[in-house]
């Protein structure tokens, strides 16, 4: 399923999740989020399609 999602809202949500992780996993979670945004998210005219 594909959906148009506001990029800033997605970033905010992922930052929220990252903030909720235990400190020991924070670096790994941050790297996973960056990798997800780079590999799985396509930007189209300022919007994204996942």
C-alpha positions as CSV (number, residue, x, y, z in Angstrom):
1,X,0.0,0.0,0.0
2,X,1.3,3.5,-0.9
3,X,0.3,6.7,0.8
4,X,1.2,10.3,0.6
5,X,2.7,11.4,3.9
6,X,3.9,14.8,5.0
7,X,7.7,14.4,5.4
8,X,7.9,16.7,8.4
9,X,5.2,14.7,10.2
10,X,7.0,11.4,9.4
11,X,10.3,12.9,10.8
12,X,8.6,14.1,13.9
13,X,7.0,10.7,14.5
14,X,10.2,8.8,14.0
15,X,12.0,11.3,16.3
16,X,9.4,10.6,18.9
17,X,10.0,6.8,18.6
18,X,13.7,7.3,18.8
19,X,13.3,9.4,22.0
20,X,11.3,6.5,23.6
21,X,14.0,3.9,23.0
22,X,16.3,2.9,25.8
23,X,19.7,4.8,25.8
24,X,21.6,1.6,25.0
25,X,19.7,1.3,21.7
26,X,19.5,5.0,20.8
27,X,22.4,4.9,18.3
28,X,21.2,1.8,16.5
29,X,17.6,3.2,16.3
30,X,18.9,6.5,15.0
31,X,20.9,4.7,12.3
32,X,17.9,2.5,11.3
33,X,15.6,5.5,11.0
34,X,18.2,7.4,8.8
35,X,18.6,4.3,6.6
36,X,14.8,3.9,6.3
37,X,14.4,7.5,5.3
38,X,17.2,7.2,2.7
39,X,16.2,3.8,1.2
40,X,12.4,3.5,1.7
41,X,11.1,7.0,1.3
42,X,10.7,8.8,-2.1
43,X,10.2,12.5,-2.2
44,X,7.9,13.9,-4.8
45,X,7.4,17.7,-5.0
46,X,8.1,18.1,-1.3
47,X,5.7,15.3,-0.4
48,X,6.7,11.7,0.0
49,X,5.3,8.4,-1.1
50,X,6.2,5.4,1.0
